């Protein structure tokens, strides 16, 4: 068994995990989650400490063979450098590979999180058996990983698949630094921002939604609070998820028409809130996409569930050994 380490660097939280690989399959042996700290240096120090502690806890530190690191783009996977992702302020040309390689004395590699999740879902999850597959993150941000003709496609400089940057509306919540972008509507931060805009309107009209009783509550609105309110039938929360589903459906239609994939796999919020999003998204997709292209494409939730992020980083580590 080859012991692998995994690191996922996110805008709000980070994770480390340890896995064991036999014949191309991977089993997670342990994992830890913790908040992303205020500076890159503090976060990297915490990553080193958490991974070291987890390896010792699992009793496999001497057997570690490689470490895979995932992070939202833009980044330079060849140099191991993170290049100011929108969800990671101050992470400007931060080398994340060298500290891990130097600390543990093994190979380490960096990959865009959407690309790594696409690889994991393609190898072990909902994308198995496909030659053309798209994975959408739909978490804190919105990115896409592309498997085209049986290979990961990352573009000329690791920027293929930045679907969240596409402008869907002339006005709207900000995502990826662009008002009205797909990430502005279809991401955790985007849902929260959209909810703040619409909740303020309702408060000014004297009709506070259940998830925001006063103007002082606006700053504490989260996608989780809105989804809970929607599940309980709050009219504004349901309207928000209807709007998000519409924009998601339009984004899916762009992918279907442009790339003609066999499967689009969607993770995180879509997987958890599928009853609130799927009906609207698929209806709009059917209205917008080319029928022949849509006829060969399935839209499915991530097969690896909440483990997709851990297995994504481990797929990067396994790729270093392969």
Secondary structure, DSSP 4 states (H G I P E B T S, - for coil): -EEEEEEEE-SSEEEEEEEEEETTEEEEEEEEEEE--SSHHHHHHHHHHHHHHHHHHHT-GGGEEEEEEEEPSSEETTTTEEE--TTSTT-EEEE-HHHHHHHH-SEEEEEEHHHHHHHHHHHHSTTTT-SSEEEE--SSS--EEEEETTEEE--TTS-TT-GGGSB-SSS--EETTEETBHHHHSSHHHHHHHHHHHHHHHHHTT---TT--SGGGGGG--HHHHHHHHHTT-HHHHHHHHHHHHHHHHHHHHHHHHH--SEEEE-THHHHTHHHHHHHHHHHHHHHS-HHHHTT-EEEE-TTGGGHHHHHHHHHHHHHH-
